[in-house]
Amino acid sequence: QVELVESGGALVQAGGSLRLSCVASRLEYVMGWFRQAPGKEREFMAADTKTGRISDYADSVKGRFTISRDNGKNAVYLQMNSLKPEDKAVYYCASKDTWGTVRDANTYADWGQGTQVTVSS
């Protein structure tokens, strides 16, 4: 089991930026970010592989969000720019050991506790 701890969530104005961090007991081959707004299903945001050669982004955040990792620190990050009020949600870090169905939350084995992001208009 991989332990994941997110941080960096905050209240920010629309158009602003945040960087979320996730520190892991170990980095799996695939690290992903999801979010969940009240009353909605958990939604895929971004994922990448250990080498960083493969990544995927949800259409809603492509060009605004960037996933990266620091293998030496066992950390993965989500840089979020041009934030919109609809980006408000709890953001979760997750891990799995294969790339297939990377957008499906049900395929991830381990999850963090989440960090709240609120965007004011």
Buried (B, 14 or more C-beta within 10 A) or exposed (E): EBEBBBEBBEEBEEEBEBEBBBBBEEBBBBBBBBBBBEEEEBBBBBBBBBEEEEEBBBEBBEEBBBBBBEEEEBBBBBBBBEBBEEBBBBBBBBBBEEBEEBBEBEBBEBBBEBBEBBBEE
